[in-house]
């Protein structure tokens, strides 16, 4: 059995992958976070010691996670920080054989802290282009509204997305806490973003019930659902997600770390797959949760009882659910198929 587990992990590690739900600042490695904390020493409570970050990144509940997350956001003080963070994230992704990623970026958090908006856009684009050239990874952006910051942040995020849109921008999202942050209030901003050609990818049904998923679909025009963990509690919603092939961006370890599920065995990913829903596997805020995309695939494989072919099918789901162009989808799906075909079965 141990050999089989090792074989599965090796297969996952080498498999070409796409990731659709991963946060920009939340992907900063302990090394990058510690360097930023040292650079801004005395002005942040984030530990400078990378080992101490593991304890710092232990969350009591979702609200505590948001508090810690925002303290790391506060370390991003200038365009140089933004560029270093973004390229560092791309390096970590490339090491996992991630070929394509849609990174959720919250420009409001940085611009409101004094980073000039144009400088912010230039920094992420410079990192994106350098990463594609140097590392062979394609990055695209989802600009999301930090829901806890209210409608002022929505207005500013819409302005940044529509007036200063970087070339890599493909979608418009909504993150932060769901409790006390109703989805419908953000309809005007999603309407404007969608009219401008951006895809709608709000978080919903993570720490609240199925009603926020319905709101995301009916009010915000969601094309994918960030998390959607609680969707299985509503059979009508499950039917709708399945009928309309609306993908779910599932992040198992994240849901455990923020206490959305009490035990990993309780995660509803099996119910989602058994119901025929389009499930993609993602890491959310990987270093904060002590994980990465390879680990999330291993967790999903165990929960679902998958072999190599099943894991490759999950990887194809992510490609098909992505906003990559048709030629890019064919190319990456072909890489996954070729990798699976070449994998020794004996």
C-alpha positions as CSV (number, residue, x, y, z in Angstrom):
1,X,0.0,0.0,0.0
2,X,2.8,2.4,0.9
3,X,4.3,1.9,-2.6
4,X,1.0,2.7,-4.2
5,X,0.7,5.9,-2.2
6,X,4.2,6.9,-3.2
7,X,3.4,6.1,-6.8
8,X,0.3,8.2,-6.7
9,X,2.2,11.1,-5.2
10,X,5.0,10.8,-7.8
11,X,2.4,10.8,-10.5
12,X,0.7,13.9,-9.2
13,X,4.1,15.7,-8.8
14,X,5.0,15.2,-12.4
15,X,1.5,15.8,-13.9
16,X,0.9,19.0,-15.8
17,X,-1.7,21.0,-14.0
18,X,-3.9,24.1,-14.0
19,X,-5.1,25.9,-10.9
20,X,-8.2,28.1,-10.7
21,X,-8.6,29.1,-7.1
22,X,-5.5,30.4,-5.5
23,X,-4.9,33.8,-3.9
24,X,-2.1,36.1,-4.7
25,X,-1.0,37.2,-1.3
26,X,-2.2,34.0,0.3
27,X,0.3,32.1,-1.9
28,X,3.4,33.9,-0.5
29,X,5.8,31.3,0.8
30,X,7.1,31.4,4.4
31,X,10.4,32.6,2.9
32,X,8.8,35.5,1.1
33,X,6.6,36.4,4.0
34,X,9.5,36.3,6.4
35,X,11.6,38.5,4.1
36,X,8.8,41.1,3.9
37,X,8.2,41.0,7.6
38,X,11.9,41.6,8.2
39,X,11.9,44.5,5.7
40,X,9.0,46.1,7.5
41,X,10.2,45.1,11.0
42,X,8.5,47.0,13.8
43,X,5.5,47.8,11.7
44,X,3.9,44.3,11.6
45,X,3.0,41.5,14.0
46,X,3.9,38.9,11.4
47,X,6.8,36.7,12.6
48,X,10.2,37.2,10.9
49,X,11.2,33.6,11.6
50,X,9.9,31.3,8.9
51,X,9.4,28.5,11.5
52,X,7.3,30.7,13.7
53,X,5.0,31.3,10.8
54,X,3.6,27.8,11.0
55,X,2.2,28.6,14.5
56,X,1.0,32.0,13.3
57,X,-0.8,30.3,10.4
58,X,-2.9,28.1,12.8
59,X,-6.5,29.4,12.7
60,X,-9.2,29.1,15.3
61,X,-12.0,29.9,12.8
62,X,-12.7,31.7,9.5
63,X,-12.7,35.1,11.1
64,X,-9.3,34.5,12.6
65,X,-8.0,33.4,9.2
66,X,-9.2,36.7,7.7
67,X,-7.4,38.6,10.5
68,X,-4.1,36.8,9.9
69,X,-4.5,37.1,6.1
70,X,-5.0,40.9,6.3
71,X,-1.9,41.2,8.5
72,X,0.1,39.5,5.7
73,X,-1.6,41.8,3.1
74,X,-0.3,44.7,5.2
75,X,3.3,43.6,4.4
76,X,2.9,44.5,0.8
77,X,3.9,48.2,0.9
78,X,5.3,49.1,-2.5
79,X,5.5,48.0,-6.1
80,X,8.8,46.2,-5.5
81,X,7.0,44.0,-2.8
82,X,4.2,43.3,-5.3
83,X,6.6,42.2,-8.0
84,X,8.8,40.0,-5.7
85,X,5.7,38.4,-4.3
86,X,4.1,37.6,-7.7
87,X,7.3,36.2,-9.2
88,X,8.0,34.1,-6.1
89,X,4.5,32.6,-6.3
90,X,5.1,31.7,-10.0
91,X,8.3,30.0,-9.0
92,X,6.6,27.9,-6.4
93,X,3.9,27.0,-8.9
94,X,6.3,26.0,-11.6
95,X,8.1,23.7,-9.2
96,X,4.8,21.8,-9.0
97,X,4.4,21.5,-12.8
98,X,1.5,24.0,-12.8
99,X,1.3,25.2,-16.3
100,X,-1.6,27.6,-16.0
101,X,-3.0,29.4,-13.1
102,X,-5.7,32.0,-12.5
103,X,-4.5,34.0,-9.5
104,X,-7.0,35.9,-7.4
105,X,-5.7,39.3,-6.8
106,X,-7.2,41.9,-4.5
107,X,-5.8,45.2,-5.9
108,X,-7.9,47.3,-3.5
109,X,-5.9,46.0,-0.5
110,X,-2.7,47.3,-1.9
111,X,-3.9,50.5,-3.6
112,X,-5.8,51.5,-0.4
113,X,-2.5,51.1,1.5
114,X,-0.8,53.7,-0.8
115,X,0.7,51.7,-3.7
116,X,-0.1,53.7,-6.8
117,X,-2.6,51.9,-9.0
118,X,-0.6,52.1,-12.2
119,X,2.6,50.9,-10.4
120,X,0.6,47.9,-9.0
121,X,-0.6,46.9,-12.5
122,X,2.9,47.2,-13.9
123,X,4.4,45.1,-11.1
124,X,2.0,42.1,-11.5
125,X,2.3,42.3,-15.3
126,X,6.1,42.5,-15.3
127,X,6.1,39.4,-13.0
128,X,3.6,37.6,-15.2
129,X,5.5,38.1,-18.4
130,X,8.8,37.3,-16.8
131,X,7.4,34.1,-15.3
132,X,6.0,32.9,-18.7
133,X,9.4,33.6,-20.3
134,X,11.6,32.2,-17.6
135,X,9.4,29.4,-16.1
136,X,7.0,28.4,-18.8
137,X,3.9,29.1,-16.6
138,X,0.9,31.1,-17.9
139,X,-0.7,33.3,-15.3
140,X,-4.0,35.1,-15.6
141,X,-5.7,37.4,-13.0
142,X,-9.0,37.5,-11.3
143,X,-9.6,40.8,-9.5
144,X,-11.7,40.3,-6.5
145,X,-13.7,42.5,-4.2
146,X,-12.8,42.1,-0.5
147,X,-16.3,41.8,0.8
148,X,-15.5,42.8,4.3
149,X,-14.4,46.3,3.1
150,X,-17.9,47.1,1.8
151,X,-19.2,48.8,-1.3
152,X,-16.4,51.4,-1.4
153,X,-14.0,48.5,-2.1
154,X,-16.3,47.2,-4.8
155,X,-16.4,50.5,-6.6
156,X,-12.6,50.8,-6.5
157,X,-12.1,47.2,-7.6
158,X,-14.5,47.8,-10.5
159,X,-12.6,51.0,-11.4
160,X,-9.2,49.2,-11.3
161,X,-10.6,46.3,-13.4
162,X,-12.3,48.3,-16.0
163,X,-10.2,51.5,-16.3
164,X,-6.7,50.0,-15.7
165,X,-7.2,46.4,-16.8
166,X,-3.9,44.6,-17.2
167,X,-3.5,42.3,-20.2
168,X,-3.7,39.2,-18.0
169,X,-7.1,40.0,-16.4
170,X,-9.8,37.5,-17.2
171,X,-12.3,37.5,-14.4
172,X,-14.0,39.4,-11.5
173,X,-14.6,37.9,-8.1
174,X,-15.7,38.4,-4.6
175,X,-13.8,37.1,-1.6
176,X,-13.5,37.6,2.2
177,X,-16.0,36.5,4.8
178,X,-19.5,35.5,3.6
179,X,-21.2,35.8,7.0
180,X,-22.7,39.3,7.2
181,X,-21.7,40.1,3.6
182,X,-24.7,39.5,1.4
183,X,-23.9,38.7,-2.2
184,X,-26.7,40.7,-3.9
185,X,-25.3,44.1,-2.9
186,X,-22.5,43.6,-5.3
187,X,-24.7,43.1,-8.4
188,X,-24.0,46.5,-10.0
189,X,-20.3,45.9,-10.0
190,X,-20.5,42.4,-11.4
191,X,-22.9,43.7,-14.1
192,X,-20.4,46.2,-15.2
193,X,-17.5,43.7,-15.1
194,X,-19.5,41.2,-17.2
195,X,-20.5,43.8,-19.6
196,X,-16.8,44.5,-20.1
197,X,-16.2,40.9,-21.0
198,X,-14.9,39.6,-17.6
199,X,-16.0,36.3,-16.3
200,X,-17.9,36.1,-12.9
201,X,-16.2,33.9,-10.3
202,X,-17.4,34.8,-6.8
203,X,-16.8,32.9,-3.6
204,X,-20.0,31.4,-2.2
205,X,-21.2,28.5,0.0
206,X,-18.0,28.3,1.9
207,X,-18.8,29.4,5.5
208,X,-22.5,30.0,4.7
209,X,-25.2,27.8,3.3
210,X,-26.4,27.0,-0.2
211,X,-28.3,30.4,-0.4
212,X,-25.1,32.3,-1.1
213,X,-24.4,29.9,-4.1
214,X,-27.9,30.7,-5.4
215,X,-27.2,34.4,-5.0
216,X,-23.9,34.0,-6.8
217,X,-25.6,32.3,-9.7
218,X,-28.8,34.2,-10.0
219,X,-27.6,37.7,-9.0
220,X,-23.9,37.8,-9.9
221,X,-24.0,35.6,-12.9
222,X,-21.4,33.2,-11.6
223,X,-19.7,31.0,-14.2
224,X,-17.7,29.1,-11.6
225,X,-18.2,28.9,-7.8
226,X,-15.4,29.6,-5.4
227,X,-15.6,26.7,-2.9
228,X,-19.3,25.9,-3.0
229,X,-18.7,23.5,-0.1
230,X,-22.3,23.7,1.3
231,X,-23.9,23.2,-2.1
232,X,-24.6,19.5,-1.4
233,X,-27.1,20.5,1.3
234,X,-29.6,21.6,-1.3
235,X,-30.7,19.0,-3.9
236,X,-32.2,21.6,-6.2
237,X,-28.9,23.5,-6.2
238,X,-27.0,20.3,-6.9
239,X,-29.3,19.6,-9.8
240,X,-28.9,23.1,-11.2
241,X,-25.1,23.0,-10.9
242,X,-25.0,19.7,-12.7
243,X,-27.5,20.7,-15.4
244,X,-25.7,23.9,-16.2
245,X,-22.2,22.4,-15.8
246,X,-21.1,25.2,-13.3
247,X,-17.7,24.1,-12.0
248,X,-16.9,24.2,-8.3
249,X,-13.4,25.3,-7.2
250,X,-12.9,22.9,-4.3
251,X,-10.1,23.5,-1.7
252,X,-10.2,20.6,0.8
253,X,-7.4,21.5,3.2
254,X,-8.5,25.1,3.2
255,X,-11.9,24.1,4.4
256,X,-10.4,22.0,7.2
257,X,-8.0,24.8,8.3
258,X,-10.8,27.4,8.5
259,X,-13.1,24.9,10.3
260,X,-15.6,24.9,7.5
261,X,-15.4,21.1,7.8
262,X,-14.4,19.4,11.1
263,X,-12.6,16.5,9.7
264,X,-11.1,16.0,6.2
265,X,-13.2,12.8,6.0
266,X,-16.3,14.9,6.3
267,X,-15.5,17.0,3.2
268,X,-18.4,16.8,0.7
269,X,-16.2,16.3,-2.4
270,X,-17.3,12.7,-2.7
271,X,-21.0,13.8,-2.7
272,X,-20.1,16.4,-5.4
273,X,-18.5,13.9,-7.7
274,X,-21.1,11.2,-7.1
275,X,-23.8,13.8,-8.1
276,X,-22.0,14.4,-11.4
277,X,-20.8,18.0,-10.6
278,X,-17.8,19.5,-12.3
279,X,-15.1,19.5,-9.5
280,X,-11.8,21.1,-9.8
281,X,-9.0,20.8,-7.1
282,X,-7.3,23.9,-5.8
283,X,-5.1,25.1,-2.9
284,X,-6.6,28.5,-2.0
285,X,-3.9,30.0,0.3
286,X,-1.4,27.2,0.2
287,X,1.5,28.2,2.6
288,X,-1.1,29.5,5.1
289,X,-2.7,26.1,5.2
290,X,0.5,24.1,5.0
291,X,-0.4,22.7,1.6
292,X,0.2,23.0,-2.1
293,X,-1.7,21.9,-5.2
294,X,0.1,18.5,-5.4
295,X,-0.9,17.8,-1.8
296,X,-4.5,18.8,-2.6
297,X,-4.6,16.3,-5.5
298,X,-3.3,13.6,-3.1
299,X,-6.0,14.5,-0.6
300,X,-8.7,14.4,-3.3
301,X,-7.3,11.1,-4.6
302,X,-7.6,9.5,-1.2
303,X,-11.1,10.9,-0.5
304,X,-12.3,9.8,-3.9
305,X,-10.3,6.5,-4.2
306,X,-8.8,7.6,-7.5
307,X,-6.0,5.9,-9.5
308,X,-3.8,7.7,-12.0
309,X,-6.5,7.9,-14.7
310,X,-9.0,9.4,-12.2
311,X,-6.4,12.0,-11.1
312,X,-5.8,12.9,-14.7
313,X,-9.5,13.3,-15.2
314,X,-9.6,15.8,-12.3
315,X,-6.7,17.7,-13.9
316,X,-8.7,17.9,-17.2
317,X,-11.6,19.3,-15.3
318,X,-9.5,22.3,-14.2
319,X,-8.3,22.9,-17.8
320,X,-11.8,22.7,-19.2
321,X,-13.2,25.0,-16.5
322,X,-10.5,27.6,-17.0
323,X,-10.7,30.7,-19.0
324,X,-7.7,29.7,-21.1
325,X,-8.2,30.1,-24.8
326,X,-9.3,27.0,-26.9
327,X,-5.8,26.4,-28.3
328,X,-4.3,26.6,-24.8
329,X,-6.8,24.2,-23.5
330,X,-6.1,21.7,-26.2
331,X,-2.4,22.0,-25.6
332,X,-2.6,21.5,-21.9
333,X,-5.1,18.7,-22.1
334,X,-2.8,17.0,-24.6
335,X,0.1,17.3,-22.2
336,X,-2.0,15.6,-19.4
337,X,-3.1,12.8,-21.8
338,X,0.4,12.2,-23.0
339,X,1.7,12.2,-19.4
340,X,-0.9,9.6,-18.4
341,X,-0.2,7.4,-21.4
342,X,3.5,7.4,-20.7
343,X,3.1,6.6,-17.0
344,X,4.2,3.0,-16.2
345,X,1.3,0.9,-15.2
346,X,3.3,-2.1,-14.0
